[in-house]
Amino acid sequence: MYGHSKKILTQSKQVMTSMSTPSKTQSQASSFSCSGLPSRSALQMLGRAVGWSLVLVALGASMTWAARLKDIASFGGVRSNDLVGYGLVVGLPGTGDKGGSQFTIQSMANMLESMGVKVDRTALKPKNVAAVMVTAKMPVSVQPGARLDATVSSVGDAASLMGGVLLLTPLKGVDGNVYALTQGPLAVGGFSAGGDASSASKNIATVGRIPGGAVIERSVPFAFNNQQEVTINLSTMDFSTTKHVADAINRSMGGTFAQAQDISTVTVTVPPQHQGNIVNLMASLENLEVSPDSRAKVVVDEKTGTLVLGSNVTLSKVAVSHGNLHIVVTEDPQVSQPNAFSQGQTVVTPQTQMSVKEEQQRLILMEGASIQELIDGLNSIGATPRDLISILRTMKSAGALHADLEIL
């Protein structure tokens, strides 16, 4: 890319030079044009020059990466609250809780008794009923009458919730107050069926959703527009990024309104013209573009062999040699059979064959000031991703890998 842009810049300079110092032929041609108007050739050359300049600007702009503030941060007062409730799903085709689920039987008896129906708890069969937990996320800005999606999960030994209907279930917050009521048929994204000898299943059949099944009955007592100060919580803990965010906000607002409090928190004082109506202010702030920065990090998932290297990872000069050791053990038992009518016994004689193969790798000198140089150096060893995990861990212990090594 850099070589290509350098070539473009040279051609652009040549075009501009030829425009500033016209040849004799061009001077003669321009004499026939109207006074004060450029000739067609000059306009074409100017268009080429402007085109090359636009390409150069695009190349320079593509080298700088920026993100919107709302993509890397969250704003104070804009959050969701978790709601939870306990209920019963009825109408299951024999896939409900088994007879040993005492809490399901107790819940059925309490529900029927609350409706004026007297039942014998020992006679209840819960195979068409399942005890479930109902959860939902309630945004802070919702008002009574709004609808939310609810998730229904089995807490007993039900085989499937497909075809069931959730009975009216209150959803409570952490303070114990009821904020929503949920009821309706379940949408299950899987199935489970089987018999005595075989069974078949797809996805999870014991978890379902009720789209728009939770109705808000109580709102959270919070007035967003009455805030005198807004807190911005950054998702990345980096002092440089926090300072960039504060500076960008102050430039946008034309004053010192934002101040970094710690490594990931910025507070913004609401200006007097936005007091009582800060929605417009937040709409302009959340679209500010900031170039985030972060510490160099290498993330390793040993379970899957996944390796991710950040763009700021560097490597000091180090010599690396990596070889694999293969040990193969083969058991080949031999059976010794006695002759007919003899008093001998059949004996199994174990025979073990073992082979050892060790790869001899040369010592390779590696150094990487950029992510591409680091990748090229690691690939030159010819190691597999799992081998690279061991190599990077050893480099970190030797102090040659300048990055945080995180193992999942």
C-alpha positions as CSV (number, residue, x, y, z in Angstrom):
1,M,0.0,0.0,0.0
2,Y,2.8,2.4,0.9
3,G,4.7,1.7,-2.3
4,H,1.5,2.3,-4.3
5,S,0.7,5.6,-2.6
6,K,4.3,6.8,-3.1
7,K,3.9,6.1,-6.9
8,I,0.6,8.0,-6.9
9,L,2.2,10.9,-5.2
10,T,5.0,11.0,-7.7
11,Q,2.5,11.0,-10.6
12,S,0.5,13.7,-8.9
13,K,3.6,15.9,-8.5
14,Q,4.4,15.4,-12.2
15,V,0.9,16.4,-13.2
16,M,0.9,19.5,-11.0
17,T,4.4,20.5,-12.3
18,S,3.3,20.2,-15.9
19,M,0.3,22.4,-15.1
20,S,2.4,25.1,-13.5
21,T,5.0,25.1,-16.3
22,P,3.1,24.7,-19.6
23,S,4.9,23.8,-22.8
24,K,5.1,25.9,-25.9
25,T,2.4,24.0,-27.6
26,Q,0.1,24.4,-24.6
27,S,0.8,28.1,-24.5
28,Q,-0.2,28.5,-28.1
29,A,-3.3,26.4,-27.6
30,S,-4.4,28.5,-24.7
31,S,-4.1,31.7,-26.7
32,F,-7.0,30.6,-28.8
33,S,-9.3,30.1,-25.7
34,C,-11.3,32.9,-24.2
35,S,-9.5,35.2,-21.8
36,G,-9.6,34.0,-18.2
37,L,-10.9,30.5,-19.0
38,P,-8.7,27.4,-18.8
39,S,-8.4,25.2,-21.8
40,R,-9.8,21.7,-22.0
41,S,-6.4,20.0,-21.6
42,A,-5.8,22.0,-18.5
43,L,-9.2,21.0,-17.0
44,Q,-8.5,17.3,-17.8
45,M,-5.0,17.5,-16.1
46,L,-6.6,19.3,-13.1
47,G,-9.2,16.6,-12.8
48,R,-6.5,13.9,-12.8
49,A,-4.5,15.8,-10.2
50,V,-7.6,16.2,-8.0
51,G,-8.4,12.5,-8.5
52,W,-4.9,11.5,-7.3
53,S,-5.3,13.8,-4.3
54,L,-8.6,12.2,-3.4
55,V,-7.0,8.8,-3.6
56,L,-4.2,9.9,-1.3
57,V,-6.6,11.4,1.2
58,A,-8.6,8.1,1.1
59,L,-5.4,6.1,1.7
60,G,-4.4,8.2,4.6
61,A,-7.9,8.1,6.1
62,S,-8.1,4.3,5.8
63,M,-5.0,4.0,8.0
64,T,-6.8,5.6,11.0
65,W,-9.4,3.5,12.7
66,A,-12.1,5.2,14.9
67,A,-15.1,3.9,16.8
68,R,-18.3,5.7,17.9
69,L,-18.5,6.4,21.6
70,K,-21.6,4.4,22.0
71,D,-19.8,1.3,20.6
72,I,-17.1,1.4,23.3
73,A,-18.9,2.8,26.3
74,S,-22.1,2.7,28.2
75,F,-23.9,5.7,29.8
76,G,-25.0,6.1,33.4
77,G,-28.7,5.8,33.8
78,V,-29.1,3.7,30.7
79,R,-29.3,0.1,31.9
80,S,-31.6,-2.9,32.2
81,N,-33.0,-4.6,35.3
82,D,-33.3,-8.3,35.7
83,L,-36.7,-9.7,36.6
84,V,-37.4,-13.3,37.8
85,G,-40.5,-15.3,38.7
86,Y,-41.7,-18.9,39.4
87,G,-44.6,-20.4,37.4
88,L,-46.2,-23.4,35.9
89,V,-46.3,-24.5,32.3
90,V,-49.4,-26.6,31.5
91,G,-50.7,-28.5,28.5
92,L,-47.6,-30.6,27.9
93,P,-48.1,-33.9,26.0
94,G,-46.8,-36.1,28.8
95,T,-43.4,-34.5,28.8
96,G,-43.8,-32.7,32.1
97,D,-42.2,-33.3,35.5
98,K,-42.2,-36.8,36.9
99,G,-44.0,-38.0,40.0
100,G,-40.9,-37.3,42.1
101,S,-41.1,-33.6,41.7
102,Q,-42.7,-32.7,44.9
103,F,-42.5,-28.9,44.4
104,T,-44.4,-29.2,41.2
105,I,-47.2,-31.1,42.9
106,Q,-47.2,-28.6,45.7
107,S,-47.4,-25.7,43.3
108,M,-50.3,-27.3,41.4
109,A,-52.2,-27.8,44.7
110,N,-51.7,-24.3,45.8
111,M,-52.8,-22.9,42.5
112,L,-56.0,-24.9,42.4
113,E,-56.8,-24.1,46.0
114,S,-56.3,-20.4,45.3
115,M,-59.0,-20.8,42.7
116,G,-61.4,-22.5,45.1
117,V,-60.7,-26.1,44.0
118,K,-60.0,-28.6,46.7
119,V,-57.7,-31.4,45.6
120,D,-56.0,-34.5,47.0
121,R,-52.3,-33.8,46.6
122,T,-51.5,-37.5,46.5
123,A,-53.7,-38.0,43.5
124,L,-52.1,-35.3,41.4
125,K,-50.1,-36.4,38.3
126,P,-47.7,-33.7,37.0
127,K,-46.8,-35.4,33.8
128,N,-48.6,-32.6,31.8
129,V,-47.2,-29.8,34.0
130,A,-43.7,-28.4,34.4
131,A,-42.3,-26.1,37.1
132,V,-40.4,-23.3,35.4
133,M,-38.4,-20.1,36.1
134,V,-39.3,-17.1,34.1
135,T,-36.8,-14.3,33.4
136,A,-36.8,-11.0,31.6
137,K,-34.7,-7.8,31.2
138,M,-36.5,-4.6,31.9
139,P,-35.0,-1.4,30.5
140,V,-35.0,1.6,32.8
141,S,-37.0,3.7,30.4
142,V,-40.0,1.4,29.9
143,Q,-43.4,2.5,31.1
144,P,-46.5,0.5,32.3
145,G,-48.2,-1.3,29.4
146,A,-45.0,-1.9,27.4
147,R,-44.2,-5.5,26.5
148,L,-41.0,-7.5,26.9
149,D,-39.8,-10.9,25.8
150,A,-39.7,-13.5,28.5
151,T,-37.5,-16.7,28.8
152,V,-39.0,-19.8,30.4
153,S,-36.7,-22.5,31.7
154,S,-37.5,-25.8,33.4
155,V,-36.4,-26.4,36.9
156,G,-37.7,-29.9,37.3
157,D,-37.1,-33.1,35.3
158,A,-39.4,-32.3,32.4
159,A,-38.4,-33.7,29.1
160,S,-39.7,-30.9,26.9
161,L,-41.7,-27.7,27.1
162,M,-42.9,-27.8,23.5
163,G,-46.6,-27.2,23.2
164,G,-47.0,-25.8,26.7
165,V,-48.6,-22.6,27.9
166,L,-47.3,-20.5,30.8
167,L,-49.9,-19.6,33.4
168,L,-49.9,-16.0,34.8
169,T,-46.6,-15.5,36.5
170,P,-45.5,-12.3,38.4
171,L,-42.0,-11.1,37.7
172,K,-40.1,-9.4,40.6
173,G,-37.1,-7.3,40.8
174,V,-34.3,-7.4,43.3
175,D,-36.2,-5.2,45.7
176,G,-39.1,-7.8,45.8
177,N,-41.6,-5.6,44.0
178,V,-43.7,-7.0,41.1
179,Y,-42.8,-5.1,37.9
180,A,-44.3,-7.3,35.2
181,L,-46.8,-10.2,34.6
182,T,-46.1,-13.0,32.1
183,Q,-48.5,-15.4,30.4
184,G,-48.8,-17.1,27.0
185,P,-47.8,-20.0,24.8
186,L,-44.1,-21.0,24.5
187,A,-42.0,-20.9,21.4
188,V,-39.4,-23.7,21.7
189,G,-36.6,-24.0,19.2
190,G,-36.0,-27.7,19.6
191,F,-37.7,-31.0,20.2
192,S,-37.1,-34.2,22.2
193,A,-38.7,-37.6,21.5
194,G,-37.8,-41.2,22.2
195,G,-38.8,-44.6,23.4
196,D,-37.3,-47.5,25.3
197,A,-34.6,-48.3,22.8
198,S,-33.8,-45.0,21.1
199,S,-34.4,-41.3,21.3
200,A,-33.9,-38.2,19.2
201,S,-33.4,-34.5,20.1
202,K,-32.5,-31.2,18.5
203,N,-31.3,-28.1,20.3
204,I,-32.7,-27.5,23.8
205,A,-36.3,-28.4,24.4
206,T,-36.5,-27.4,28.1
207,V,-36.0,-23.7,27.4
208,G,-38.5,-21.5,25.5
209,R,-39.4,-17.9,24.9
210,I,-42.6,-15.9,24.9
211,P,-42.2,-13.0,22.5
212,G,-43.9,-9.9,24.1
213,G,-45.3,-12.1,26.8
214,A,-44.3,-9.9,29.8
215,V,-46.4,-6.8,30.4
216,I,-44.9,-4.0,32.4
217,E,-47.1,-3.1,35.5
218,R,-44.7,-0.8,37.3
219,S,-41.9,1.5,36.0
220,V,-38.5,2.2,37.7
221,P,-38.6,5.6,39.5
222,F,-35.9,7.3,37.6
223,A,-35.9,10.6,35.7
224,F,-33.2,10.6,33.1
225,N,-33.6,14.3,32.1
226,N,-33.1,15.5,35.7
227,Q,-29.5,14.4,35.9
228,Q,-26.9,17.2,36.5
229,E,-24.0,15.0,35.6
230,V,-23.7,12.0,33.2
231,T,-21.3,9.2,33.8
232,I,-19.7,7.4,30.8
233,N,-18.2,3.9,31.5
234,L,-15.7,2.7,29.0
235,S,-15.6,-1.0,28.1
236,T,-11.8,-0.9,27.8
237,M,-9.6,0.0,30.8
238,D,-7.0,2.3,29.3
239,F,-5.9,5.7,30.4
240,S,-5.1,6.8,26.8
241,T,-8.5,6.0,25.6
242,T,-10.2,7.7,28.6
243,K,-8.2,10.9,27.9
244,H,-9.1,10.7,24.2
245,V,-12.8,10.5,25.1
246,A,-12.6,13.4,27.5
247,D,-10.8,15.6,25.0
248,A,-13.2,14.7,22.2
249,I,-16.2,15.6,24.3
250,N,-14.7,18.9,25.4
251,R,-13.9,19.8,21.7
252,S,-17.4,18.9,20.7
253,M,-19.1,20.9,23.5
254,G,-16.7,23.9,23.3
255,G,-15.6,23.9,26.9
256,T,-14.3,21.9,29.8
257,F,-17.4,19.9,30.6
258,A,-15.8,16.3,30.6
259,Q,-13.3,15.1,33.1
260,A,-11.7,11.6,33.4
261,Q,-12.3,10.2,36.9
262,D,-10.3,7.0,36.6
263,I,-9.0,4.5,34.1
264,S,-12.4,3.8,32.5
265,T,-14.8,6.5,33.8
266,V,-15.6,10.0,32.4
267,T,-18.1,12.4,33.9
268,V,-19.8,15.1,31.9
269,T,-21.4,18.1,33.5
270,V,-24.7,19.0,31.7
271,P,-24.5,22.5,30.3
272,P,-27.2,25.0,31.4
273,Q,-28.8,25.0,27.9
274,H,-29.4,21.2,28.2
275,Q,-30.7,21.2,31.8
276,G,-34.0,19.3,31.9
277,N,-33.6,17.9,28.4
278,I,-30.3,16.0,27.9
279,V,-31.5,13.6,25.2
280,N,-30.2,15.9,22.4
281,L,-26.9,16.2,24.3
282,M,-26.5,12.4,24.6
283,A,-27.5,11.9,20.9
284,S,-24.6,14.1,19.8
285,L,-22.1,12.6,22.3
286,E,-22.7,9.0,21.5
287,N,-21.8,9.5,17.8
288,L,-18.5,11.1,18.5
289,E,-15.6,9.1,16.9
290,V,-12.7,8.2,19.1
291,S,-9.6,6.1,18.3
292,P,-9.5,3.6,21.2
293,D,-6.2,2.2,22.5
294,S,-5.5,-0.9,24.6
295,R,-2.7,-2.9,26.0
296,A,-1.1,-5.5,23.9
297,K,-2.7,-8.8,24.5
298,V,-2.5,-12.4,23.4
299,V,-5.6,-14.5,24.1
300,V,-5.3,-18.3,24.1
301,D,-8.1,-20.9,24.3
302,E,-6.4,-24.2,24.9
303,K,-9.7,-26.2,24.7
304,T,-10.1,-25.3,21.0
305,G,-6.6,-24.4,20.1
306,T,-7.6,-20.8,19.2
307,L,-4.9,-18.1,19.3
308,V,-5.6,-14.4,18.9
309,L,-2.9,-11.7,18.8
310,G,-3.6,-8.0,19.2
311,S,-2.1,-5.4,16.8
312,N,0.2,-4.0,19.4
313,V,2.0,-7.3,20.2
314,T,5.8,-7.1,19.7
315,L,8.6,-9.5,20.2
316,S,12.2,-8.8,21.3
317,K,15.0,-10.6,19.6
318,V,15.0,-14.2,20.7
319,A,16.2,-17.6,19.5
320,V,13.5,-20.3,19.3
321,S,13.8,-24.1,18.7
322,H,10.7,-26.2,18.9
323,G,10.6,-30.0,18.3
324,N,7.9,-32.6,18.8
325,L,8.4,-35.9,20.6
326,H,6.3,-38.8,19.3
327,I,6.1,-42.0,21.4
328,V,4.1,-44.9,20.0
329,V,3.3,-48.0,22.1
330,T,1.8,-51.0,20.5
331,E,0.5,-54.1,22.3
332,D,0.5,-57.4,20.3
333,P,-0.3,-60.3,22.7
334,Q,0.6,-63.8,21.5
335,V,-1.4,-66.8,22.5
336,S,0.5,-70.0,23.3
337,Q,-1.8,-73.0,22.6
338,P,-0.8,-76.5,24.1
339,N,-0.9,-79.7,22.0
340,A,-4.0,-81.8,22.0
341,F,-4.6,-84.2,24.9
342,S,-1.6,-82.6,26.8
343,Q,-1.7,-81.3,30.3
344,G,-0.6,-77.8,29.2
345,Q,-2.6,-74.6,29.6
346,T,-3.3,-71.8,27.2
347,V,-1.0,-68.9,28.0
348,V,-1.2,-65.3,26.7
349,T,2.3,-63.9,26.2
350,P,2.3,-60.0,26.1
351,Q,4.5,-58.4,23.5
352,T,5.0,-54.6,23.6
353,Q,6.6,-52.7,20.8
354,M,7.6,-49.1,21.4
355,S,9.0,-46.5,18.9
356,V,10.3,-43.1,19.8
357,K,10.7,-40.3,17.2
358,E,12.0,-36.9,18.0
359,E,12.0,-34.1,15.5
360,Q,15.1,-32.0,15.4
361,Q,14.4,-28.4,14.6
362,R,17.0,-25.7,14.0
363,L,17.4,-22.7,16.2
364,I,15.6,-19.8,14.6
365,L,16.3,-16.2,15.4
366,M,13.0,-14.3,15.7
367,E,12.2,-10.6,16.2
368,G,9.0,-8.7,15.5
369,A,8.3,-5.0,15.7
370,S,4.9,-5.5,14.0
371,I,2.1,-8.1,14.0
372,Q,3.1,-9.2,10.5
373,E,6.7,-9.7,11.4
374,L,5.6,-11.7,14.5
375,I,3.3,-13.9,12.4
376,D,6.0,-14.5,9.8
377,G,8.5,-15.5,12.5
378,L,6.0,-17.9,14.1
379,N,5.1,-19.4,10.8
380,S,8.7,-20.0,9.9
381,I,8.9,-22.5,12.8
382,G,6.2,-24.6,11.1
383,A,4.4,-25.2,14.4
384,T,0.7,-26.0,14.8
385,P,-1.6,-23.7,16.7
386,R,-1.3,-25.8,19.8
387,D,2.5,-25.7,19.5
388,L,2.3,-21.9,19.1
389,I,0.5,-21.7,22.5
390,S,3.4,-23.4,24.2
391,I,5.9,-21.3,22.3
392,L,4.2,-18.0,23.3
393,R,4.0,-19.1,26.9
394,T,7.7,-19.9,26.9
395,M,8.5,-16.5,25.3
396,K,6.4,-14.8,27.9
397,S,8.4,-16.5,30.7
398,A,11.6,-15.5,29.0
399,G,10.5,-11.9,28.8
400,A,10.6,-11.7,25.0
401,L,6.9,-11.4,24.4
402,H,5.7,-7.8,25.2
403,A,2.0,-8.4,25.7
404,D,-0.4,-9.7,28.3
405,L,-1.0,-13.4,27.9
406,E,-4.5,-14.5,28.8
407,I,-5.4,-18.2,28.8
408,L,-9.1,-19.0,28.7
